[in-house]
Structure formats: structure tokens, C-alpha cells
Amino acid sequence: MIETRAAVLVESARPAPYADSRPLEITSLRLDPPGPGELLVRVGAAGLCHSDLSVINGSRPRPLPMALGHEAAGEVVEVGAGTEFQPGDHVVLAFVPACGHCERCTGGRPALCGPAAEANGAGTLLGGGLRFSGPDGGRPFHHLGVSAFSEYTVVSARSAVRVDPDLPPEIAALFGCAVLTGAGAAFYSAAVRPGESVVVFGLGGVGLAALLAAKAAGAATLVAVDVVPHKLELARRLGATDVVANGPDAVEQIREVTGGGAEKAIDTTGVVPVLEQAYRSTRAGGTTVTVGLPHPSHDLKLPALSLVAEEKTLRGSYLGSCVPRRDVPRFIGMYRAGVLPVDALLSDRLSLEDVNTGFDRLHTGEAVRQVIVF
């Protein structure tokens, strides 16, 4: 058993600013050794993501208290029995610890792994256990099998992908969520092809990763949509051919610059009215992909006739429809080749003590991707 400092969410839906209400408490926890098929990882860096924020603000209910964080890279310190990893391996952690044996995993869709979804919803590791313990004897839950806002964490080996040790951890961490989710949405879920028109709604880490991937896939017209001016400027620098400040006439502007609507639209916001905009921005025969996670009580209303009469496709995308053990190395190779310059997504490096302030900046849209560096 070792000691670790971690950011633990003790109560959701506390009001912003989080620097004042402090929903995440920095505390010392004890961490059990890894069990069979598990790894003890020294976390090098962990990204702040809207999926974390949705747990903090209560729109994504999870069992509490919870050691938060799900986008990370680190170094293996100790291994449990029956794993392929060794101490000293550098890894990126993916937030779906796909079991590898269920029907969805063997069918090539590990992002939809049933046992992983059950464990993530319950706040446990893939094997069903809890490894953290607090000073009061309580057992904080795990966030998506990762709990990255901690100096050390125990994960299922099914969450880990081995990477080269020369990749800086603050860059490697981005591949665990932002790049898998965003780039995967463009490459796999939307299947962007050379010459197509693409619109991306929401220019956080996931949205800009989708934009980079759509550009790499050969999109001819690439429209970026957000409400934050500096994000629109960054999107332009990263290859957007057109930028649109979201508002009442955004759909009309998109349809104009794309000649009647985009062939592919990707919504990364998790905001239902924005998803409706994305659908209306898609031309007949086009595909709308959504990767954002709205509140479970929110419903989507669309003109059903258009699905048939216009042969439109509406598709969800979880983890970018990726296979992490295939796609993390692939996307890192594209980064090294200069095709996916994901380092441009990195807004700031933070300390663990800055985590609540960091979520204020994410909440207001000020930041793209902030990373806690340990």
C-alpha cells in the first residue's frame, strides 16, 4: 500500500466559480497494490476534460466521493499477475477498459464493451474492485477506470496502451481522450473523405482534434463553429477554411459557405440545441456525428421526415469509435509526422492544487486543453 495525493470530488453541482466552492478536494489517499490483470501507474500528466466537468456540475451522475480524471499518461511502477506490461513501461490510459471477450469487443467495437460500461457506471475497476481508501476508512470510487488526478493510480491493464518513453507526458495524455474521441469521430464515425465539406461544432480539445483529423483526411471545406473568438482564431490557424461565431444565423452561414450544407457535421458540445444545429447544417445524403454527452434527461427533437426524404444519417460516437491499442500508436505516429499537430491543443500546464481553477477556465470556455503535470 502506498500514499498518493489526489483530487477527490466530494459533492457534485456546487456552484461556480469552483475556485471558491472547491468541489474537488486535494487529499491524501492510500492505494492498494494492483490485483491480477492490474497496474500501478505513476501519473505523469492528466488532462481536464468536459467529461470530468459534467460529473462536477451534476449533468453526468456518478457515485461519490470519486477520485476524478480520465485522460492521462504515466509510467508503470508495479504489475499484477497475468499482464503483458513491465515496470518502467510508459502508457497512455484509455477510459474504456475493454474486456476483450464480450460480443462487442470481439466484434471490433471495444468502445461499447458491456463489462467496461458496467464498471465505469459503478465507479469500479474492470474487475469490480476499489483500490483507494481515505483517512476516514472510506473507499473513493474510480472515474472511468482511470482516476487520473492522482499522483499514483491503479488501473486495469485493459485501460493501458504502451507508448514510447520519449513522448512528453503532457502530450501523451491528450491521446487518451481528446485525440481518440475527436480524431476518431472524423476518421471513423464520420469517415471524412478527400474533397468533402465538414463542419465542427465546439472547439475544445475534442473539437479541435476532430478538425485536425478532418483536415488530415482531405476535407476541402472545413468550417469551425464556436462562441469564443480566440478558439475560432486558433481553428483558422489549424486549417479551418471558414469560421462561424455560433448564433441564430449560424446554420444559414454554414449552408452558404458549404453550398447547401456540409457533407459531414461533427458536434462535440453535448448541448442538444447545438446538435440540432449540426443536423440542420448537414446536406441531403450527409452524416451528422455527435460525441458530446448531454444531461441524461435531455431529449432530441428532429424532423423525422428528413431522415428518409433526405437520406440523412445521425450517428453517435463514443471514444471516437476507436480501438485504443490500434489507434493510440497510429495517432501518435501521425503526430510525429506533423499530420496531427495536437500539441497546439495544449493551453496550460497546471499543478494539482490548481485543479478547481482549471475547471473554472474550462467552464467559461477560456481554455482548450489544460493538463495537470505531476
C-alpha positions as CSV (number, residue, x, y, z in Angstrom):
1,M,0.0,0.0,0.0
2,I,1.3,3.5,-0.9
3,E,0.2,7.0,-0.2
4,T,-0.9,9.3,-3.0
5,R,-2.3,12.9,-3.3
6,A,-5.5,13.0,-5.3
7,A,-8.3,15.4,-6.3
8,V,-11.5,13.8,-5.0
9,L,-15.0,15.0,-5.9
10,V,-16.9,15.1,-2.7
11,E,-20.1,16.7,-3.9
12,S,-21.5,17.5,-7.4
13,A,-23.4,20.5,-8.5
14,R,-21.6,23.0,-6.3
15,P,-21.9,26.5,-7.9
16,A,-19.2,28.1,-10.0
17,P,-16.7,29.6,-9.5
18,Y,-15.1,26.3,-8.5
19,A,-12.1,28.1,-7.1
20,D,-14.5,29.3,-4.3
21,S,-16.8,26.3,-3.9
22,R,-14.0,23.8,-4.3
23,P,-15.9,20.7,-5.3
24,L,-12.5,18.9,-5.7
25,E,-10.6,18.4,-2.5
26,I,-6.9,17.6,-2.6
27,T,-6.4,14.9,-0.1
28,S,-4.0,12.0,0.8
29,L,-5.3,8.6,0.0
30,R,-3.9,5.1,0.4
31,L,-3.7,2.9,-2.7
32,D,-3.8,-0.9,-2.6
33,P,-1.4,-2.9,-4.7
34,P,-2.6,-3.9,-8.2
35,G,-4.5,-7.1,-8.3
36,P,-4.4,-9.7,-11.1
37,G,-4.6,-8.0,-14.5
38,E,-4.0,-4.6,-13.0
39,L,-1.2,-2.0,-13.0
40,L,0.1,0.6,-10.5
41,V,0.9,3.7,-12.6
42,R,2.8,6.8,-11.6
43,V,0.8,9.5,-13.4
44,G,2.9,11.9,-15.4
45,A,0.1,14.2,-16.7
46,A,-3.7,14.3,-16.7
47,G,-5.9,16.4,-18.9
48,L,-9.0,18.4,-17.8
49,C,-12.0,17.4,-20.0
50,H,-15.7,18.2,-20.2
51,S,-16.4,14.6,-19.2
52,D,-14.9,15.5,-15.9
53,L,-16.8,18.8,-15.7
54,S,-20.1,17.0,-16.4
55,V,-19.5,14.9,-13.2
56,I,-18.6,18.1,-11.3
57,N,-21.7,20.0,-12.4
58,G,-24.0,17.1,-11.9
59,S,-25.0,16.5,-15.5
60,R,-23.3,13.1,-15.5
61,P,-24.3,11.5,-12.2
62,R,-21.6,9.2,-10.7
63,P,-21.2,7.6,-7.3
64,L,-19.4,9.9,-4.8
65,P,-16.8,10.5,-3.4
66,M,-14.8,9.9,-6.6
67,A,-11.1,10.3,-7.5
68,L,-11.7,12.2,-10.7
69,G,-9.8,12.3,-14.0
70,H,-9.8,10.0,-17.0
71,E,-7.3,11.4,-19.6
72,A,-3.7,10.5,-18.6
73,A,-0.3,9.2,-19.4
74,G,2.2,7.7,-16.9
75,E,4.8,5.1,-16.1
76,V,4.0,1.6,-14.8
77,V,5.5,1.1,-11.3
78,E,4.1,-2.4,-10.4
79,V,2.2,-5.0,-12.2
80,G,-0.3,-7.6,-11.0
81,A,-0.3,-11.2,-12.2
82,G,-1.2,-12.0,-15.7
83,T,-0.4,-8.8,-17.5
84,E,1.8,-8.1,-20.6
85,F,3.3,-5.0,-19.0
86,Q,6.5,-4.5,-17.1
87,P,7.6,-1.8,-14.5
88,G,9.1,1.1,-16.5
89,D,6.7,0.9,-19.4
90,H,5.2,4.2,-20.4
91,V,1.5,4.1,-21.1
92,V,-1.5,6.2,-22.2
93,L,-4.7,5.4,-20.3
94,A,-8.0,5.0,-22.2
95,F,-11.3,5.5,-20.3
96,V,-12.9,2.3,-21.7
97,P,-11.1,-0.7,-20.2
98,A,-12.4,-3.0,-22.9
99,C,-12.6,-6.6,-21.6
100,G,-11.6,-8.1,-25.0
101,H,-14.0,-11.0,-24.6
102,C,-17.6,-9.7,-24.9
103,E,-19.6,-9.7,-28.1
104,R,-18.9,-6.0,-28.8
105,C,-15.1,-6.4,-28.2
106,T,-14.8,-9.4,-30.4
107,G,-16.9,-7.7,-33.0
108,G,-14.3,-4.9,-33.2
109,R,-16.2,-2.3,-31.2
110,P,-14.4,-2.1,-27.8
111,A,-15.7,1.4,-27.1
112,L,-19.0,-0.3,-26.4
113,C,-17.7,-3.0,-24.2
114,G,-20.5,-4.1,-21.8
115,P,-18.4,-5.1,-18.8
116,A,-16.4,-1.8,-19.1
117,A,-19.6,0.3,-19.3
118,E,-21.0,-1.5,-16.2
119,A,-17.7,-1.0,-14.2
120,N,-17.4,2.7,-15.3
121,G,-21.0,3.4,-14.3
122,A,-20.4,1.7,-10.9
123,G,-17.2,3.6,-10.3
124,T,-15.1,0.4,-10.0
125,L,-12.2,-1.1,-11.9
126,L,-13.0,-3.6,-14.6
127,G,-12.7,-6.5,-12.1
128,G,-15.2,-4.8,-9.9
129,G,-12.9,-3.6,-7.1
130,L,-11.9,-0.4,-5.4
131,R,-8.3,0.4,-4.7
132,F,-8.4,3.8,-3.0
133,S,-9.0,4.3,0.7
134,G,-9.4,7.6,2.6
135,P,-8.2,8.7,6.0
136,D,-11.6,8.0,7.4
137,G,-11.6,4.5,6.1
138,G,-14.0,5.3,3.2
139,R,-13.4,3.9,-0.3
140,P,-13.5,6.6,-3.0
141,F,-14.8,5.4,-6.4
142,H,-12.7,5.3,-9.6
143,H,-13.5,7.6,-12.5
144,L,-13.9,5.7,-15.8
145,G,-11.3,3.2,-14.6
146,V,-8.5,5.8,-14.5
147,S,-8.8,8.4,-11.7
148,A,-6.0,10.4,-13.3
149,F,-6.0,13.4,-10.9
150,S,-3.7,11.4,-8.5
151,E,0.0,11.1,-8.2
152,Y,-0.5,7.3,-8.5
153,T,-3.4,5.2,-9.6
154,V,-4.3,1.5,-10.1
155,V,-5.9,0.6,-13.4
156,S,-6.9,-2.4,-15.3
157,A,-4.2,-3.4,-17.8
158,R,-7.0,-3.3,-20.4
159,S,-7.0,0.5,-19.9
160,A,-3.3,0.9,-20.8
161,V,-1.6,1.3,-24.2
162,R,2.2,1.1,-24.2
163,V,3.9,4.2,-25.8
164,D,7.5,5.3,-26.4
165,P,9.1,6.9,-23.3
166,D,10.4,9.9,-25.2
167,L,6.9,11.3,-25.8
168,P,6.3,14.1,-23.2
169,P,3.6,13.1,-20.7
170,E,1.6,16.2,-21.2
171,I,1.4,15.5,-24.9
172,A,0.9,11.7,-24.5
173,A,-2.1,12.3,-22.1
174,L,-4.0,14.0,-24.9
175,F,-4.2,10.8,-26.8
176,G,-6.2,9.1,-24.1
177,C,-9.4,11.1,-24.7
178,A,-9.2,14.3,-26.7
179,V,-7.4,12.8,-29.7
180,L,-9.1,9.4,-29.6
181,T,-12.5,10.9,-29.3
182,G,-12.1,13.8,-31.7
183,A,-9.8,12.3,-34.4
184,G,-11.7,9.1,-34.2
185,A,-15.0,10.8,-34.8
186,A,-13.6,12.3,-38.0
187,F,-11.7,9.3,-39.3
188,Y,-14.1,6.5,-38.3
189,S,-17.6,7.7,-37.2
190,A,-17.9,10.4,-39.9
191,A,-15.5,8.7,-42.3
192,V,-14.4,12.0,-43.8
193,R,-13.2,11.6,-47.4
194,P,-10.9,13.8,-49.6
195,G,-12.8,16.7,-51.1
196,E,-15.7,16.7,-48.6
197,S,-17.2,19.6,-46.7
198,V,-17.0,19.2,-42.9
199,V,-18.3,21.4,-40.1
200,V,-17.2,21.0,-36.5
201,F,-19.3,22.5,-33.6
202,G,-17.4,23.2,-30.4
203,L,-13.6,23.9,-30.4
204,G,-12.4,22.4,-27.2
205,G,-9.7,19.7,-27.2
206,V,-12.1,17.1,-28.8
207,G,-13.4,19.5,-31.4
208,L,-10.0,20.8,-32.5
209,A,-8.7,17.2,-32.7
210,A,-11.7,16.4,-34.9
211,L,-10.8,19.5,-37.1
212,L,-7.2,18.4,-37.4
213,A,-8.2,14.9,-38.4
214,A,-10.8,16.2,-40.9
215,K,-8.0,18.2,-42.5
216,A,-5.7,15.2,-42.5
217,A,-8.4,13.2,-44.2
218,G,-8.6,15.7,-47.0
219,A,-11.6,17.9,-46.3
220,A,-11.8,20.6,-48.9
221,T,-14.2,22.9,-46.9
222,L,-13.7,22.9,-43.2
223,V,-15.9,25.1,-41.1
224,A,-15.3,25.7,-37.4
225,V,-18.1,26.9,-35.1
226,D,-17.9,28.2,-31.5
227,V,-18.9,31.2,-29.4
228,V,-15.3,32.0,-28.2
229,P,-13.4,34.3,-30.6
230,H,-9.9,33.1,-29.7
231,K,-10.9,29.5,-30.4
232,L,-12.2,30.5,-33.8
233,E,-8.8,32.2,-34.4
234,L,-7.0,29.0,-33.3
235,A,-9.2,26.9,-35.6
236,R,-8.3,29.1,-38.5
237,R,-4.6,28.7,-37.8
238,L,-5.0,24.9,-37.6
239,G,-6.6,24.7,-41.0
240,A,-10.3,25.8,-40.9
241,T,-11.2,27.3,-44.2
242,D,-14.2,29.2,-42.6
243,V,-15.1,30.1,-39.1
244,V,-18.6,30.9,-37.8
245,A,-19.5,32.5,-34.5
246,N,-22.4,30.4,-33.2
247,G,-25.7,32.3,-33.0
248,P,-29.2,32.4,-34.5
249,D,-27.9,32.6,-38.2
250,A,-25.1,30.1,-37.8
251,V,-26.9,27.3,-39.8
252,E,-27.6,29.7,-42.7
253,Q,-23.9,30.8,-42.8
254,I,-22.7,27.2,-42.8
255,R,-25.1,26.2,-45.6
256,E,-23.9,29.2,-47.6
257,V,-20.2,28.5,-47.3
258,T,-20.7,24.8,-48.0
259,G,-23.0,25.2,-50.9
260,G,-26.2,23.9,-49.3
261,G,-24.9,22.1,-46.2
262,A,-21.9,20.1,-45.1
263,E,-21.5,16.5,-46.1
264,K,-20.3,15.7,-42.6
265,A,-21.1,17.6,-39.4
266,I,-19.4,16.8,-36.0
267,D,-20.9,18.1,-32.8
268,T,-18.6,17.9,-29.8
269,T,-20.6,20.2,-27.4
270,G,-23.0,17.8,-25.6
271,V,-25.6,20.6,-25.9
272,V,-28.8,19.4,-27.6
273,P,-29.7,22.7,-29.4
274,V,-26.2,22.7,-30.9
275,L,-26.7,19.1,-32.1
276,E,-29.9,20.2,-33.7
277,Q,-28.0,23.0,-35.5
278,A,-25.4,20.4,-36.6
279,Y,-28.2,18.2,-38.1
280,R,-29.7,21.2,-39.9
281,S,-26.3,22.2,-41.2
282,T,-25.9,18.8,-42.9
283,R,-26.9,18.5,-46.6
284,A,-29.2,15.8,-48.0
285,G,-27.3,12.5,-48.0
286,G,-24.9,13.8,-45.3
287,T,-23.9,12.4,-41.9
288,T,-24.2,14.1,-38.5
289,V,-22.0,12.7,-35.8
290,T,-22.3,13.6,-32.1
291,V,-19.6,12.9,-29.5
292,G,-20.8,15.2,-26.6
293,L,-22.6,13.9,-23.5
294,P,-25.8,15.8,-22.8
295,H,-27.6,15.5,-19.5
296,P,-29.5,12.2,-19.5
297,S,-32.8,14.0,-19.1
298,H,-32.4,16.0,-22.3
299,D,-34.3,14.8,-25.4
300,L,-33.5,15.5,-29.1
301,K,-36.2,16.7,-31.4
302,L,-35.6,16.4,-35.2
303,P,-37.8,16.4,-38.3
304,A,-38.2,12.7,-38.8
305,L,-39.2,13.0,-42.4
306,S,-35.7,14.3,-43.3
307,L,-34.1,11.0,-42.3
308,V,-35.9,9.3,-45.2
309,A,-36.7,12.0,-47.7
310,E,-33.1,13.5,-47.5
311,E,-31.4,10.2,-46.6
312,K,-29.6,11.8,-43.7
313,T,-27.6,9.8,-41.1
314,L,-27.4,10.7,-37.4
315,R,-24.7,8.8,-35.6
316,G,-23.3,8.7,-32.1
317,S,-19.6,8.2,-31.5
318,Y,-18.1,7.1,-28.2
319,L,-14.3,7.1,-27.8
320,G,-14.3,8.1,-31.5
321,S,-15.4,4.6,-32.4
322,C,-11.7,3.8,-31.9
323,V,-9.7,0.7,-30.9
324,P,-7.2,2.3,-28.5
325,R,-4.5,-0.3,-28.9
326,R,-4.6,0.2,-32.6
327,D,-5.3,3.9,-32.7
328,V,-3.2,5.4,-30.0
329,P,0.0,4.3,-31.7
330,R,-1.5,5.3,-35.1
331,F,-2.4,8.8,-34.0
332,I,0.9,9.3,-32.2
333,G,2.7,8.3,-35.5
334,M,0.6,10.9,-37.3
335,Y,1.6,13.5,-34.6
336,R,5.2,12.7,-35.1
337,A,4.9,13.1,-38.8
338,G,3.3,16.5,-38.4
339,V,-0.1,15.4,-39.7
340,L,-1.9,15.8,-36.4
341,P,-0.2,18.7,-34.5
342,V,-2.1,18.0,-31.3
343,D,0.4,19.9,-29.2
344,A,-1.4,23.0,-30.4
345,L,-4.4,22.0,-28.3
346,L,-2.4,22.4,-25.0
347,S,-3.5,25.6,-23.4
348,D,-1.8,25.4,-20.0
349,R,0.2,23.2,-17.6
350,L,-1.3,23.1,-14.1
351,S,-0.4,21.8,-10.7
352,L,-2.8,19.5,-8.8
353,E,-3.6,22.4,-6.5
354,D,-4.9,24.4,-9.4
355,V,-7.5,21.8,-10.5
356,N,-10.6,23.8,-9.3
357,T,-9.4,27.0,-11.0
358,G,-8.7,24.9,-14.2
359,F,-12.3,23.8,-14.3
360,D,-13.4,27.4,-14.0
361,R,-11.5,28.1,-17.1
362,L,-12.9,25.1,-18.9
363,H,-16.4,26.0,-17.7
364,T,-16.2,29.6,-19.2
365,G,-14.6,28.3,-22.4
366,E,-11.4,30.2,-21.8
367,A,-9.2,27.1,-22.2
368,V,-8.9,24.4,-24.8
369,R,-6.9,21.6,-23.1
370,Q,-5.3,22.1,-19.7
371,V,-3.0,19.4,-18.3
372,I,-2.0,18.7,-14.7
373,V,1.7,17.8,-14.8
374,F,2.9,15.8,-11.8
